[in-house]
């Protein structure tokens, strides 16, 4: 049996991936897993009390402390880092064991989306070049890199020179028994669902513009977000929803179509949840999101900010229940084959076993079934 330490970043969009992966890893008898969460914050901690330091620096120092504490205490055969940021924060301790990286975006790609994430890229110069060299070395040393999308794989190869043979795209999956389609209505307004904490970055204004252009009474819009919305006819905000919560799943099950017209997005785990729930999805052509959709079969891909195209697709779906049903079945089938959480977690475990084996760790045979 291989012992693995999972060092998991817990930024807002990453908690769902952690929860789903852990559910299946902890149930697998081929691996003994320990979990360390990188939150970049500890209430009342030393770094948090140093108010004279910028908040971003305090968070980085806390994250480094959390990662290095986890690695120094670990007796694992192999490490898994999600994302590459904790691996970089680990410094020399990262090299104590072979490591596998899982990521939804590269630093170069994040810099390209900086405007929408409130991120300030380093200016061209020695500091930027130094950080790129460090990231390049860290990525190339990884035993395996498991990006969420082909979009990230391409950046790893072209921007960092990572050996393609050590890269395998394994998208995040969902528990397809937990997330299932619900009964779909055949009368009444089209129920549109949007799930995105950062309403502006996720294309909320594009969606509102398209929704307002629909004939009155054609549709109703349900919005799951952290952003406070102004009251508006036909718009139903939902606040405080947690990943995998029963009330969130019920919103998916009761919807007819899912929309995420993001201006910037690395992947879009919520689009996978929509497919598992049998929802046609309309997404923007950013990041890895287009790879989730089979154009014209499970949904549509639009350009960021194109509210007219979004409105057209919504009108088509509102008018054609048969089209919605065909797309619903296709979306569910696509998730079952490509985004099955159990299967994708099993493949991740195989990559960890391979990395440990190449480093000289002999894995015990699979335990006999009972």
Long-range contacts (C-beta under 8 A, 24 or more apart in sequence): 1-29, 1-30, 1-31, 1-32, 1-363, 1-364, 2-30, 2-31, 2-32, 2-77, 2-78, 2-352, 2-353, 2-356, 2-361, 2-363, 3-31, 3-32, 3-33, 3-34, 3-75, 3-76, 3-77, 3-78, 4-31, 4-32, 4-33, 4-34, 4-76, 4-77, 4-78, 4-79, 4-80, 4-352, 4-356, 5-33, 5-34, 5-35, 5-36, 5-70, 5-71, 5-74, 5-76, 5-78, 5-79, 5-80, 5-97, 6-33, 6-34, 6-35, 6-36, 6-79, 6-80, 6-82, 7-36, 7-38, 7-67, 7-70, 7-71, 7-79, 7-80, 7-81, 7-82, 7-86, 7-87, 7-90, 8-35, 8-36, 8-37, 8-38, 8-82, 8-86, 9-38, 9-82, 9-83, 9-85, 9-86, 10-37, 10-38, 10-39, 10-40, 11-40, 12-197, 13-197, 13-266, 13-269, 14-82, 14-83, 15-243, 16-172, 16-243, 16-244, 16-269, 17-82, 17-172, 17-269, 18-82, 19-243, 19-244, 20-172, 20-173, 20-174, 20-175, 20-244, 20-341, 20-345, 21-82, 21-172, 21-341, 21-345, 21-348, 23-175, 23-341, 24-175, 24-341, 24-342, 24-345, 24-346, 25-345, 25-348, 25-349, 28-345, 28-346, 28-349, 29-366, 29-367, 30-349, 30-353, 30-363, 30-366, 30-367, 31-349, 31-352, 31-353, 34-74, 34-76, 36-66, 36-67, 36-69, 36-70, 36-74, 37-66, 38-63, 38-66, 38-67, 38-85, 38-86, 38-89, 39-63, 39-66, 40-66, 42-66, 60-89, 63-89, 64-89, 64-91, 67-93, 68-93, 71-96, 77-356, 77-359, 77-361, 78-143, 78-352, 78-355, 78-356, 78-359, 78-361, 80-348, 80-352, 84-135, 84-138, 84-139, 87-138, 87-142, 88-134, 88-135, 88-138, 94-138, 95-141, 97-359, 98-143, 98-355, 98-356, 98-358, 98-359, 99-141, 99-142, 99-143, 99-355, 100-142, 100-143, 100-144, 100-145, 100-146, 100-348, 100-351, 100-352, 100-355, 101-139, 101-142, 101-144, 101-145, 101-146, 102-145, 102-146, 102-147, 102-148, 102-170, 102-348, 103-145, 103-146, 103-147, 103-148, 103-152, 104-147, 104-148, 104-149, 104-152, 104-172, 104-266, 104-267, 104-287, 104-288, 105-152, 105-266, 105-267, 105-287, 106-139, 106-152, 106-155, 106-156, 106-159, 106-160, 107-131, 107-132, 107-135, 108-155, 108-159, 108-160, 109-151, 109-152, 109-155, 109-266, 109-287, 110-266, 113-264, 113-286, 113-287, 115-264, 116-201, 116-263, 116-264, 117-201, 117-264, 135-160, 136-160, 136-161, 142-166, 143-354, 143-355, 143-358, 143-359, 144-168, 144-351, 144-354, 144-355, 146-170, 146-348, 146-351, 148-172, 148-266, 148-267, 148-288, 149-267, 149-287, 149-288, 149-291, 150-288, 150-291, 151-287, 151-288, 151-291, 152-266, 152-288, 168-347, 168-351, 170-344, 170-347, 170-348, 170-351, 171-267, 171-272, 171-288, 171-291, 171-292, 171-338, 171-339, 171-344, 172-267, 172-269, 172-272, 172-339, 172-341, 172-344, 173-272, 173-339, 173-340, 173-341, 173-342, 173-343, 173-344, 173-345, 174-272, 174-273, 174-276, 174-335, 174-339, 174-340, 174-341, 175-244, 175-341, 175-342, 176-276, 176-335, 176-336, 176-340, 176-341, 176-342, 178-244, 178-249, 179-249, 179-252, 179-273, 179-276, 179-277, 180-253, 180-276, 180-277, 180-278, 181-253, 181-276, 181-277, 181-278, 181-279, 181-328, 181-332, 182-250, 182-252, 182-253, 182-254, 182-277, 182-278, 183-253, 184-256, 184-278, 184-324, 184-325, 184-328, 185-256, 186-321, 189-217, 189-218, 189-219, 189-220, 189-234, 189-318, 190-218, 190-219, 190-220, 190-256, 190-257, 190-314, 190-317, 190-318, 191-219, 191-220, 191-222, 191-254, 191-255, 191-256, 191-257, 192-219, 192-220, 192-221, 192-222, 192-255, 192-256, 192-257, 192-258, 192-259, 192-314, 193-222, 193-224, 193-251, 193-252, 193-255, 193-257, 193-258, 193-259, 193-274, 193-279, 194-221, 194-222, 194-223, 194-224, 194-225, 194-258, 194-259, 194-260, 195-224, 195-225, 195-241, 195-248, 195-258, 195-260, 195-270, 195-273, 196-224, 196-225, 196-260, 196-262, 196-270, 197-225, 197-226, 197-227, 198-225, 198-226, 198-227, 199-223, 199-225, 199-226, 199-227, 199-229, 200-227, 200-263, 201-262, 201-263, 201-264, 201-265, 202-260, 202-261, 202-262, 202-263, 202-265, 203-260, 203-261, 203-262, 203-263, 203-284, 203-304, 203-305, 206-261, 206-263, 206-284, 206-304, 206-305, 206-306, 206-307, 206-310, 207-259, 207-261, 207-307, 207-310, 208-232, 208-235, 209-307, 209-311, 210-261, 210-307, 210-308, 210-310, 210-311, 210-314, 211-235, 211-314, 213-307, 213-308, 213-311, 214-311, 214-314, 214-315, 214-318, 218-315, 218-318, 219-314, 219-318, 222-251, 222-255, 224-248, 224-251, 249-277, 252-277, 252-279, 253-277, 255-279, 256-280, 256-317, 256-324, 257-281, 257-282, 257-314, 257-317, 257-324, 258-282, 258-299, 259-283, 259-310, 259-314, 260-284, 260-289, 261-302, 261-304, 261-305, 261-306, 261-307, 261-310, 262-286, 262-287, 262-289, 262-304, 263-304, 263-305, 265-289, 267-292, 268-292, 272-335, 272-339, 274-331, 275-331, 275-332, 275-334, 275-335, 275-339, 276-332, 276-335, 276-339, 277-332, 278-328, 278-329, 278-331, 278-332, 279-328, 279-331, 280-317, 280-324, 280-327, 280-328, 280-331, 281-331, 282-310, 282-313, 282-314, 292-339, 294-330, 294-334, 297-327, 297-330, 298-327, 298-330, 298-331, 298-334, 299-327, 299-331
